[in-house]
Amino acid sequence: MEKMTIETPYAQARAVVLPQWIDHNGHMNVGYYHVAFDQASDALFDWFGLTPEFRSSNRSSTFALETHLNFLREVKEGDPLRFEARLVDFDHKRIHFYQEMFHATEGYLAATYESLSTHMNMDLRKTASMPQPLQERLALIKQAHDRLPRPWQIGHVISARPVRATST
């Protein structure tokens, strides 16, 4: 396996809020947050080793299983975005990752995105174990990313009522 630099967190993905992403409130529409995070995920997954070449040669891909978005501040047309990402966990079939979207020039955190994806055998269109070299690469990344502080959003439960501790 080639020697790799482990960026902690991974921070290479960039985007700009496009005119077609704007809704009637004058800011980025909810659905386009998913689009922006999905595009940032492509760069992250390439860095993990799930490149187009890997997918083609292994006849595999990844499918999203679940996502959680938190909207913290609005972004508007033309705003530059940067993304930071970390590998939260993985097993032989699944990848749990987390991303943050920042306004690239003003620096504020605009949104967060937690996601769980599964590795797929595209011939069978069923979940499948990732090849061992990919699992080894993910293990190195996870070890480095485990040193990062754990964001409160990871594993956060959505509710109209706050969860309160019960006394026993």
C-alpha positions in Angstrom: 0.0 0.0 0.0 1.3 3.5 -0.9 2.3 5.8 1.9 -0.4 8.4 2.5 -0.6 11.7 4.2 -3.6 11.7 6.5 -5.2 15.1 6.5 -7.0 15.6 9.9 -9.6 16.7 9.1 -9.8 16.2 5.4 -10.4 19.7 4.0 -10.0 19.7 0.2 -13.6 20.0 -1.0 -14.9 23.4 -2.2 -18.1 24.7 -3.9 -19.9 27.9 -4.7 -23.6 28.5 -4.1 -25.2 28.4 -7.6 -28.1 30.6 -8.7 -30.4 27.6 -9.2 -29.8 26.5 -5.6 -31.6 29.6 -4.2 -35.1 29.4 -2.9 -37.9 31.9 -2.4 -36.3 33.0 0.9 -33.2 34.2 -0.9 -30.9 31.6 0.5 -29.7 28.0 -0.4 -32.7 25.6 -0.6 -32.7 22.6 1.8 -32.3 20.1 -1.1 -29.1 21.8 -2.4 -27.4 21.3 1.0 -27.7 17.6 0.2 -26.3 18.2 -3.3 -23.3 20.3 -2.0 -22.5 17.7 0.8 -22.9 14.9 -1.7 -20.4 16.5 -4.1 -18.0 17.1 -1.1 -18.4 13.4 -0.3 -17.2 12.5 -3.7 -13.9 14.2 -3.0 -13.7 12.6 0.5 -14.4 9.1 -0.9 -11.8 9.5 -3.6 -9.3 10.4 -0.8 -10.4 7.3 1.1 -9.5 5.3 -2.0 -12.9 4.8 -3.5 -11.8 6.4 -6.7 -13.6 6.0 -10.1 -10.7 3.6 -11.0 -11.2 1.6 -7.9 -15.0 1.4 -8.4 -14.5 0.3 -12.1 -11.8 -2.3 -11.4 -13.7 -3.8 -8.3 -17.2 -3.5 -9.9 -18.3 -1.8 -6.8 -19.7 1.5 -5.5 -21.2 3.0 -2.3 -24.8 3.8 -1.6 -26.1 6.2 1.1 -28.1 4.5 3.9 -28.9 7.4 6.2 -28.0 11.1 6.5 -28.6 13.8 9.1 -28.3 17.5 8.3 -28.1 20.4 10.7 -28.7 23.9 9.3 -26.8 26.5 11.4 -26.5 29.6 9.3 -27.7 30.5 5.8 -25.6 30.8 2.7 -26.6 32.8 -0.4 -26.0 32.9 -4.1 -22.3 33.2 -5.0 -21.1 32.4 -1.5 -17.9 30.3 -1.5 -18.0 27.1 0.6 -15.3 24.9 2.1 -15.9 21.5 3.7 -14.1 19.7 6.5 -14.7 15.9 6.9 -13.7 13.1 9.1 -14.2 9.4 9.2 -16.2 8.5 12.3 -16.2 4.7 12.0 -16.4 1.9 9.5 -16.7 -1.9 9.3 -16.1 -4.3 6.4 -19.2 -3.0 4.6 -20.1 0.5 6.0 -18.6 3.9 6.2 -19.8 6.4 8.8 -18.5 10.0 8.1 -19.2 13.6 9.2 -18.8 16.8 7.3 -19.0 20.5 8.1 -19.8 23.3 5.6 -18.1 26.6 6.2 -18.5 30.0 4.5 -15.1 30.0 2.9 -14.3 33.7 3.3 -16.4 34.7 6.4 -15.4 31.4 8.2 -18.7 30.6 9.9 -20.1 27.1 10.2 -23.2 27.0 8.0 -24.3 23.3 8.2 -23.2 19.8 9.3 -23.8 16.5 7.6 -23.5 13.0 9.1 -23.9 10.0 6.8 -23.7 6.3 6.7 -22.9 4.6 3.4 -22.5 1.0 2.4 -20.1 -0.7 0.0 -21.9 -2.4 -2.9 -21.2 -5.2 -5.4 -22.6 -3.6 -8.5 -22.9 -6.9 -10.4 -25.3 -8.2 -7.7 -26.5 -4.8 -6.5 -26.0 -6.1 -2.9 -23.8 -5.0 0.0 -20.4 -6.5 -0.1 -17.2 -6.4 2.0 -14.6 -3.8 1.0 -11.3 -5.2 -0.3 -8.7 -5.6 2.5 -6.4 -2.8 1.2 -9.3 -0.3 1.4 -10.2 -1.4 4.9 -6.5 -1.0 5.9 -6.5 2.5 4.5 -9.7 3.4 6.3 -8.2 2.0 9.6 -5.2 4.4 9.2 -7.6 7.4 8.5 -9.9 6.5 11.4 -6.9 6.3 13.8 -5.9 9.8 12.8 -9.4 11.2 12.8 -10.2 9.7 16.2 -7.9 12.4 17.7 -10.3 15.1 16.6 -12.9 16.4 19.1 -16.3 14.6 18.7 -18.9 17.1 17.4 -22.2 17.1 19.3 -24.1 16.5 16.1 -22.7 12.9 15.7 -25.5 10.5 16.7 -27.8 13.4 17.6 -31.5 12.5 17.9 -34.1 14.7 16.3 -37.0 15.6 18.6 -39.5 18.4 19.3 -38.9 17.9 23.0 -35.4 17.9 24.5 -34.3 14.7 26.1 -34.0 15.1 29.8 -32.1 13.0 32.3 -34.4 11.0 34.5 -33.7 10.5 38.2 -33.7 7.0 39.6 
